[in-house]
Amino acid sequence: MSSQTLNSKKTGFTLIEVIVYVGIFAASAVFLVAILGAVTRIQTRQLSVNEVNQQISFISGKIQQLVQESSLIENEAGVPGSGSTIVLRMGLSLIDKTFIYASGTQLYLEQGIPVKGTGNPVALTNSNINVDNFNATKYENPGGV
């Protein structure tokens, strides 16, 4: 053997090495994509939960404010109802008879009309929230001061 044959070794990767590296890279890529998908699903779910919580807080505060400002709640005491309407009598004639009700997939507020559905309803929820059930029960405290 000549010294030239010993010194002229070929450098580079063999086919087996390339296949092993590609396999390792593909497995790593699959795991990273799966992790990214899970993080995206969790983030989307959390954004939805936050949106629902914000709207529930707003609606609860608005209904509480309107009830406190009202002079009378016309709903029958102790009778819960699916698809019920809160009917409030207000001190100002401009907004007397205030209705809070669900219709379709939204919660609405109508003020200053004698009959529900005859005025210009204002949506209390936005299109990101679907209201599928709205119940209101009036509780009384007889003998209270």
C-alpha positions as CSV (number, residue, x, y, z in Angstrom):
1,M,0.0,0.0,0.0
2,S,1.2,3.3,-0.8
3,S,1.2,6.2,1.5
4,Q,-1.2,8.1,-0.8
5,T,-4.0,5.5,-0.4
6,L,-3.8,5.7,3.4
7,N,-4.0,9.5,3.5
8,S,-6.8,10.0,1.0
9,K,-9.7,8.9,3.2
10,K,-13.1,10.1,2.0
11,T,-14.8,12.5,4.3
12,G,-18.5,13.1,4.7
13,F,-21.6,11.2,6.0
14,T,-22.6,7.7,5.0
15,L,-26.2,7.0,3.9
16,I,-27.0,5.3,7.2
17,E,-25.8,8.4,9.2
18,V,-28.0,10.7,7.1
19,I,-31.0,8.4,7.5
20,V,-30.5,8.3,11.3
21,Y,-30.1,12.2,11.5
22,V,-33.2,12.7,9.4
23,G,-35.2,10.3,11.6
24,I,-34.1,12.1,14.7
25,F,-34.9,15.5,13.2
26,A,-38.4,14.3,12.0
27,A,-39.2,12.9,15.5
28,S,-38.1,16.1,17.1
29,A,-40.2,18.1,14.7
30,V,-43.3,16.0,15.4
31,F,-43.0,16.5,19.1
32,L,-42.5,20.3,18.7
33,V,-45.5,20.6,16.4
34,A,-47.6,18.6,18.9
35,I,-46.5,20.9,21.8
36,L,-47.2,24.0,19.7
37,G,-50.7,22.7,18.9
38,A,-51.5,22.0,22.6
39,V,-50.3,25.4,23.6
40,T,-52.4,27.1,20.9
41,R,-55.5,25.2,22.0
42,I,-55.0,26.1,25.6
43,Q,-54.4,29.7,24.8
44,T,-57.6,29.9,22.6
45,R,-59.6,28.2,25.4
46,Q,-58.3,30.6,28.0
47,L,-59.2,33.6,25.8
48,S,-62.7,32.3,25.4
49,V,-63.1,31.8,29.1
50,N,-61.8,35.3,29.8
51,E,-64.3,36.8,27.2
52,V,-67.2,34.9,28.9
53,N,-66.2,36.0,32.4
54,Q,-65.9,39.7,31.3
55,Q,-69.4,39.6,29.7
56,I,-71.0,37.8,32.7
57,S,-69.4,40.4,35.0
58,F,-70.7,43.3,32.8
59,I,-74.2,41.8,32.5
60,S,-74.4,41.1,36.2
61,G,-73.3,44.6,37.1
62,K,-75.7,46.2,34.6
63,I,-78.7,44.2,35.9
64,Q,-77.8,45.0,39.5
65,Q,-77.6,48.7,38.7
66,L,-81.0,48.7,36.9
67,V,-82.7,46.8,39.7
68,Q,-81.3,49.2,42.3
69,E,-82.5,52.2,40.2
70,S,-86.0,50.7,39.7
71,S,-89.0,51.5,41.8
72,L,-90.7,48.2,41.3
73,I,-89.9,44.7,39.8
74,E,-93.0,43.4,38.1
75,N,-92.0,39.8,37.9
76,E,-94.0,37.3,40.0
77,A,-92.1,36.4,43.2
78,G,-90.6,32.9,43.5
79,V,-91.3,31.8,40.0
80,P,-88.2,30.9,38.0
81,G,-88.7,30.6,34.3
82,S,-86.6,29.6,31.3
83,G,-86.5,32.3,28.8
84,S,-87.8,34.7,31.4
85,T,-87.9,38.5,31.2
86,I,-87.0,40.9,34.0
87,V,-89.6,43.8,33.9
88,L,-88.6,46.9,35.9
89,R,-90.7,50.0,36.6
90,M,-88.4,53.0,36.7
91,G,-88.9,56.4,38.3
92,L,-88.2,58.3,35.1
93,S,-91.0,58.1,32.6
94,L,-88.4,58.2,29.8
95,I,-87.1,54.8,30.7
96,D,-90.2,53.4,32.5
97,K,-90.8,49.8,31.8
98,T,-87.4,48.4,31.3
99,F,-87.1,44.9,29.9
100,I,-84.1,42.6,30.1
101,Y,-84.5,39.4,28.2
102,A,-82.8,36.8,26.0
103,S,-83.7,36.5,22.4
104,G,-81.9,34.3,19.9
105,T,-78.4,34.0,21.2
106,Q,-78.1,37.4,22.8
107,L,-79.3,39.3,25.9
108,Y,-81.2,42.5,25.3
109,L,-82.2,45.6,27.2
110,E,-85.3,47.7,26.1
111,Q,-86.3,50.9,28.0
112,G,-89.2,53.3,27.8
113,I,-91.8,51.1,26.1
114,P,-95.0,49.7,27.4
115,V,-94.6,46.2,25.8
116,K,-91.5,44.1,25.3
117,G,-90.4,44.0,21.6
118,T,-91.9,47.3,20.6
119,G,-88.8,49.5,21.1
120,N,-85.2,49.5,20.0
121,P,-83.4,46.7,21.9
122,V,-79.8,47.2,22.9
123,A,-77.7,44.0,22.9
124,L,-76.0,43.5,26.3
125,T,-73.8,40.7,24.9
126,N,-71.7,40.7,21.7
127,S,-71.6,38.2,18.9
128,N,-68.8,36.2,20.6
129,I,-71.1,35.0,23.3
130,N,-74.2,32.8,22.7
131,V,-76.9,33.0,25.4
132,D,-78.8,29.8,25.3
133,N,-80.7,30.2,28.6
134,F,-81.7,33.1,30.8
135,N,-83.5,32.7,34.1
136,A,-84.7,35.3,36.5
137,T,-86.3,34.7,39.8
138,K,-87.7,37.5,42.0
139,Y,-87.1,37.0,45.8
140,E,-89.1,39.0,48.3
141,N,-88.4,39.6,52.0
142,P,-91.9,40.1,53.5
143,G,-91.9,42.2,56.6
144,G,-88.6,43.8,55.8
145,V,-88.0,47.4,56.6
